[in-house]
Amino acid sequence: MVKALSGVPIRNRGGLYLLPPPSCGTWKRLKPALEELRVEPLTIEMHDAPDNLAVAKSAAQSALESDIAELLTDLEKAKTDGMRQDALSRRV
């Protein structure tokens, strides 16, 4: 089965294989059936896996939204309380 998925053996006696990215979707579909056969697949996803990219995107978006909300609060405060022009420009 691993050969059909173009798996590359990592050890001489089998057991660990590296799968190319196009085969990973098929592997995920086979995983539940393999687990029923008591085969325990070990997966290590690379940093550019779709799930990892989604998490990084969400974290970056949350941080940016937080910074923007903080900036808007400061701008509103500057409008009501007054703030030196150079301090306001530096903050923006």
BAFI-3210 file (N, C-alpha, C; in Angstrom, 3 decimals, decimal comma, padded with zeros to 6 digits):
// residues 92
n [1|2|3|4|5|6|7|8|9|10|11|12|13|14|15|16|17|18|19|20|21|22|23|24|25|26|27|28|29|30|31|32|33|34|35|36|37|38|39|40|41|42|43|44|45|46|47|48|49|50|51|52|53|54|55|56|57|58|59|60|61|62|63|64|65|66|67|68|69|70|71|72|73|74|75|76|77|78|79|80|81|82|83|84|85|86|87|88|89|90|91|92]
n.u [000,827|001,946|003,851|002,180|001,339|003,531|005,496|008,544|011,030|012,325|013,803|015,882|014,577|011,889|008,744|008,909|008,013|008,309|005,941|004,996|003,631|001,230|000,152|-000,764|-003,436|-004,838|-003,731|-004,768|-007,436|-007,292|-006,431|-008,367|-009,298|-006,930|-006,303|-008,313|-007,314|-005,362|-003,045|-000,891|-000,626|001,932|002,124|003,810|003,429|004,506|005,810|004,472|001,992|-001,537|-003,266|-001,509|-000,779|-003,236|-003,599|-001,430|-002,152|-004,521|-003,545|-001,842|-003,717|-005,358|-003,512|-002,937|-005,497|-005,854|-003,792|-004,704|-007,145|-006,175|-004,763|-006,856|-008,227|-006,297|-006,214|-008,792|-008,704|-006,748|-008,129|-010,119|-008,794|-006,555|-003,421|000,012|001,071|003,370|003,650|001,311|001,642|003,893|002,840|000,942]
n.v [-001,184|001,230|001,548|001,966|004,485|005,935|005,944|006,594|004,650|005,099|003,643|000,700|-001,748|-001,271|000,055|002,817|005,446|008,035|010,111|011,624|014,951|014,914|012,374|012,443|013,151|010,856|009,086|010,100|009,472|006,703|006,192|005,765|003,125|001,695|001,986|000,431|-002,052|-002,273|-000,963|001,546|004,581|006,987|010,336|013,167|016,353|018,761|022,141|023,701|022,599|022,505|022,781|023,813|026,222|027,522|027,916|029,622|031,801|032,607|033,344|035,488|037,248|037,751|039,039|041,322|042,506|043,076|044,957|046,998|047,655|048,654|050,865|052,381|052,993|054,578|056,697|057,715|058,552|060,486|062,325|063,191|063,835|065,117|065,137|065,365|066,233|065,001|062,761|061,403|060,841|059,197|057,021|056,033]
n.w [000,000|000,802|-001,177|-003,349|-002,757|-003,329|-001,374|000,349|001,701|004,982|006,691|006,489|006,917|006,607|007,904|008,512|006,481|004,088|002,756|-000,321|-000,736|-002,514|-001,965|000,600|001,177|000,402|002,234|004,647|004,283|004,362|006,914|009,165|008,570|008,706|011,384|012,498|011,896|013,722|013,053|013,702|012,552|012,338|012,108|010,959|010,386|008,071|008,314|006,451|006,104|005,382|007,680|009,599|008,391|008,453|011,205|011,767|010,169|011,419|013,954|013,272|012,178|014,407|016,097|014,575|014,432|017,120|017,534|015,850|017,066|019,489|018,550|017,452|019,794|021,068|019,211|019,443|022,067|021,804|020,308|022,077|024,548|023,724|022,152|021,520|018,240|017,081|018,735|018,195|015,448|015,598|016,990|015,176]
ca.u [000,000|002,834|004,455|001,163|001,270|004,864|006,243|009,994|011,411|013,305|014,635|016,148|013,640|010,501|008,150|008,802|008,037|008,021|004,980|004,977|002,396|000,002|-000,378|-001,194|-004,899|-005,222|-003,316|-005,734|-008,677|-007,043|-006,027|-009,324|-009,319|-005,677|-006,410|-009,147|-006,435|-004,337|-001,862|-000,884|000,169|002,567|002,235|004,483|003,116|005,515|005,383|003,598|000,754|-002,685|-003,747|-000,529|-000,898|-004,479|-003,351|-000,542|-002,935|-005,441|-002,766|-001,399|-004,898|-005,762|-002,535|-003,134|-006,757|-005,609|-003,004|-005,563|-008,096|-005,398|-004,479|-008,106|-008,474|-005,367|-006,638|-009,996|-008,231|-006,050|-009,143|-010,844|-007,886|-005,479|-002,129|000,927|001,034|004,456|003,368|000,254|002,250|004,769|001,983|000,363]
ca.v [000,000|002,390|001,687|002,550|005,904|006,468|006,125|006,408|004,086|005,839|002,609|-000,440|-002,853|-000,815|000,586|004,269|005,891|009,428|010,200|012,929|015,692|014,504|011,133|012,622|013,115|009,438|008,499|010,518|008,706|005,310|006,125|005,081|001,684|001,138|001,929|-000,734|-003,227|-002,094|-000,303|002,890|005,485|008,131|011,388|014,406|017,283|019,782|023,485|024,316|021,830|023,414|023,054|024,678|027,549|028,125|028,360|030,785|032,902|033,049|034,025|036,774|038,092|038,170|040,015|042,559|043,100|043,615|046,178|048,019|048,082|049,476|052,118|053,141|053,503|055,692|057,815|058,285|059,256|061,684|063,265|063,757|064,374|065,868|064,453|066,093|065,738|064,063|061,519|060,735|060,324|058,083|055,881|055,490]
ca.w [000,000|000,863|-002,508|-004,221|-002,412|-003,653|-000,135|000,317|003,001|005,762|007,312|005,608|007,146|006,537|009,111|008,419|005,093|003,807|001,658|-000,987|-000,437|-003,211|-001,410|001,984|001,248|000,359|003,518|005,669|004,076|004,750|008,316|010,044|008,281|009,216|012,839|012,818|011,769|014,760|012,510|014,262|011,715|012,973|011,102|011,334|009,308|007,858|008,705|005,454|005,958|005,390|009,041|010,255|007,780|008,945|012,577|011,692|009,619|012,456|014,989|012,726|012,034|015,750|016,583|013,823|014,871|018,460|017,365|015,244|018,099|020,417|017,859|017,377|021,150|021,263|018,367|020,056|023,264|021,337|019,837|023,222|025,572|023,088|022,108|020,641|016,860|016,815|019,465|017,445|014,222|015,966|017,374|013,945]
c.u [000,879|003,509|003,468|001,012|002,600|005,683|007,719|010,412|012,494|014,260|014,817|015,099|012,191|010,017|007,972|008,969|007,718|007,099|005,061|003,642|001,152|-000,629|-000,986|-002,713|-005,422|-004,895|-004,317|-007,049|-008,506|-006,801|-007,059|-009,371|-008,049|-005,720|-007,285|-008,342|-005,291|-003,000|-001,922|-000,003|000,693|002,725|002,921|004,264|004,165|004,936|004,428|002,341|-000,436|-003,199|-002,803|-000,590|-002,146|-004,296|-002,482|-001,301|-003,871|-004,713|-002,321|-002,570|-005,346|-004,824|-002,717|-004,415|-006,616|-004,829|-003,851|-006,567|-007,406|-005,114|-005,730|-008,467|-007,578|-005,770|-007,872|-009,619|-007,522|-007,043|-009,834|-009,919|-006,801|-004,174|-001,248|000,948|002,141|004,255|002,303|000,816|003,135|003,946|001,381|001,449]
c.v [001,257|002,620|002,330|004,054|006,627|006,770|005,817|005,856|004,919|004,870|001,462|-001,538|-002,395|-000,231|002,100|004,691|007,376|009,465|011,579|013,628|015,255|013,229|011,310|012,611|011,691|008,770|008,861|009,763|007,256|005,137|005,435|003,564|001,018|001,007|000,766|-002,025|-003,197|-001,614|001,134|003,797|006,663|009,189|012,605|015,364|018,375|021,166|024,115|023,493|022,787|023,756|024,010|026,104|028,271|028,662|029,615|032,009|033,477|033,824|035,406|037,744|038,619|039,231|041,358|043,261|043,728|044,922|047,309|048,548|048,995|050,853|052,983|053,738|054,704|056,914|058,513|059,094|060,548|062,747|063,948|064,443|065,265|065,097|065,262|065,434|064,730|062,733|060,708|060,113|059,115|056,842|055,214|054,764]
c.w [000,000|-000,486|-003,479|-003,972|-002,669|-002,404|-000,307|001,673|003,681|006,460|006,335|005,736|007,179|007,851|009,089|006,963|005,026|002,602|001,006|-000,724|-001,212|-002,637|-000,030|002,144|001,249|001,684|004,618|005,528|004,513|006,243|009,233|009,826|008,803|010,736|013,288|012,750|012,791|014,198|013,017|013,410|012,538|011,893|011,712|010,168|009,253|008,171|007,707|005,179|006,076|006,792|009,767|009,691|008,276|010,362|012,575|011,171|010,674|013,549|014,511|012,617|013,397|016,299|015,882|014,259|016,253|018,379|016,799|016,269|019,112|019,805|017,772|018,730|021,429|020,445|018,930|021,295|022,871|020,897|021,021|024,222|024,995|023,192|021,174|019,263|016,583|017,541|018,731|016,160|014,509|016,294|016,133|013,161]
res [m|v|k|a|l|s|g|v|p|i|r|n|r|g|g|l|y|l|l|p|p|p|s|c|g|t|w|k|r|l|k|p|a|l|e|e|l|r|v|e|p|l|t|i|e|m|h|d|a|p|d|n|l|a|v|a|k|s|a|a|q|s|a|l|e|s|d|i|a|e|l|l|t|d|l|e|k|a|k|t|d|g|m|r|q|d|a|l|s|r|r|v]
***
